Each structure stands twice: as structure tokens, then as C-alpha cells.
């Protein structure tokens, strides 16, 4: 087998799985002709970021008569890594978005991951919701993995 160098790649099929280690990306597709491909990048510095953030899109609860109950998530958190979450609510779809933790301040975070109580007094009757996830790692070549977030709320009339 030989290495083919290309400047671009016309993907055939859908990507079913992808894995990467530093400067090499491995991907499997749904194509019958190009089921597997390897991309080698020219990245020479393979350091990992120690922190990262993800901000959700806006969720519409469908009503301004809403109470937020709890937040939970599924994750894999190796030693010396963490997942933290803050919530922001608004009655306007475009915000403003003020991210806060359980005590209603920007300096606190939801950290439990298993049905942590949301203090509704900071979010009561706010129709729109966003969350921000903070990922951190002080472990060599390990990172926390967030699989799913669940936020319970109740609409009432």
C-alpha cells in the first residue's frame, strides 16, 4: 500500500465514526467504495487544551409559565478532570444571557451531574434557556467526556 497525498477530499458517504491521535485522523464512512480513510495533518505540536467551553443553542420551553426543577448529565470524568455547568434563562429568544450557578452568581457552577436541584428563584417564568459547559483537565492526555445533559422543567397555567 502507498500514501496518496491530496489537497482536498471529496467525502463519499456519511462519517460513521472518527478518531484522532495528535496529527492523524481516522474515519469510517457509510460508503461502499471508500469505507475507511486516514488524514495526516501537518500539526507538529500535539498538546491538548486544558480547558474548553461549549455554549448550547437556545431552548424554547414553549411558555413563560415555567419552573426549572433539576439538571443532570452523563459523563466520563477521569481523575484530575472536571465538568461544570451554568444556566442562563430569558424571556427574549435572543437573550441577554447571564450564566449562573446554583446560588444565582456567575462564580458558581453545577457540578454534581445527577439531578442537581435548580434554584428556580433565579430562572422562574423565563421561557428560554441556554447552558454553558466548562471542561477542564489537569491529567496527561485525558479529558472529560460529556455525553448528554438533561434539564427538567414544568410548565403550568
C-alpha positions in Angstrom: 0.0 0.0 0.0 1.1 3.5 -0.7 0.4 7.0 0.7 -1.6 9.3 -1.6 -1.1 13.0 -0.8 -4.1 15.2 -1.7 -5.0 18.8 -1.3 -8.7 18.2 -0.7 -11.0 15.3 -0.1 -14.4 14.6 -1.6 -16.2 12.6 1.1 -18.2 9.7 -0.3 -21.0 8.7 2.2 -21.6 9.7 5.8 -19.0 9.6 8.5 -20.0 6.9 10.9 -17.0 7.2 13.3 -13.9 9.2 13.8 -10.9 9.0 16.0 -7.8 11.1 16.2 -4.4 10.9 17.9 -2.4 14.1 17.5 -1.7 14.6 13.9 -3.6 11.7 12.4 -7.4 11.4 11.9 -9.0 8.0 11.2 -12.6 7.9 9.9 -15.1 5.2 8.8 -17.8 6.1 6.3 -21.0 4.6 5.0 -19.6 4.4 1.5 -19.1 1.1 -0.2 -16.1 2.3 -2.2 -14.3 4.4 0.4 -15.2 2.8 3.7 -12.1 4.0 5.7 -9.7 6.8 5.3 -6.8 8.3 7.1 -5.9 12.0 7.1 -2.4 13.1 8.3 -2.2 16.7 9.2 0.9 18.8 9.5 0.4 19.6 13.1 3.6 19.2 15.0 2.6 20.4 18.4 0.3 17.8 19.9 -0.5 19.5 23.2 -4.1 19.3 24.3 -6.1 22.2 25.6 -6.5 22.1 29.3 -9.9 23.9 29.3 -12.8 24.3 26.9 -16.3 25.6 26.8 -19.5 24.7 25.0 -22.5 27.1 24.8 -25.8 25.5 23.8 -28.3 26.8 21.4 -31.4 28.4 22.7 -34.2 26.1 24.0 -37.8 27.3 24.0 -39.9 25.8 26.8 -43.0 26.9 24.9 -44.3 29.0 27.8 -43.4 31.9 30.2 -45.1 30.0 32.9 -42.3 27.6 33.7 -40.4 26.3 36.7 -37.0 24.7 36.4 -36.5 21.6 38.5 -33.2 19.9 38.2 -30.1 19.4 35.9 -28.2 16.2 35.3 -25.8 14.8 32.8 -24.0 11.7 31.7 -20.2 12.0 31.6 -16.9 10.2 31.9 -14.7 12.2 34.2 -11.2 10.8 34.7 -9.2 11.8 37.8 -8.0 15.4 37.7 -10.6 16.4 35.1 -14.0 18.2 35.6 -17.3 19.1 34.0 -19.1 22.2 35.3 -22.3 23.8 34.0 -24.0 27.1 34.3 -27.6 28.0 33.2 -29.0 31.2 31.6 -32.6 32.0 31.1 -34.5 34.8 29.5 -37.9 35.8 28.2 -36.4 37.0 25.0 -35.2 34.4 22.5 -32.0 36.5 21.8 -31.2 37.0 25.4 -29.5 38.7 27.3 -27.8 35.5 28.6 -26.4 35.8 32.1 -24.9 32.4 33.1 -25.2 31.5 36.7 -24.7 28.5 39.0 -26.9 27.2 41.9 -26.6 30.4 44.0 -27.5 32.7 41.1 -24.0 34.1 40.7 -21.5 33.8 37.8 -18.9 32.4 40.2 -20.7 29.1 40.9 -21.3 26.0 38.9 -23.5 22.9 38.8 -21.0 20.1 39.4 -22.9 17.0 40.7 -24.2 15.7 37.3 -27.0 13.6 39.0 -30.3 15.6 39.3 -28.9 18.7 41.0 -31.6 21.0 42.2 -32.0 24.2 40.2 -32.9 27.2 42.4 -35.9 28.3 40.4 -35.9 31.8 42.0 -33.2 32.8 39.6 -35.0 31.4 36.5 -38.7 31.4 37.4 -41.1 32.2 34.5 -38.2 32.6 32.0 -39.3 30.9 28.7 -35.9 30.5 27.0 -32.9 28.5 28.3 -29.2 28.0 27.5 -26.5 26.2 29.2 -22.7 26.6 29.1 -20.4 23.6 29.8 -16.9 24.1 31.2 -14.5 21.2 30.6 -11.1 21.1 32.4 -8.2 18.7 32.5 -5.0 18.6 34.5 -4.4 15.0 33.5 -1.9 14.0 30.9 -3.7 13.1 27.6 -7.1 12.6 29.3 -10.1 14.8 29.0 -13.6 14.7 30.5 -16.3 13.5 28.1 -19.8 14.9 28.3 -22.4 12.6 26.7 -25.7 14.2 27.5 -27.4 17.0 29.5 -30.9 16.7 30.9 -32.8 19.7 32.3 -36.2 19.1 33.9 -38.8 21.9 33.9 -42.5 22.1 34.4 -45.0 24.3 32.6 -48.1 25.5 34.3 -51.1 27.7 33.6 
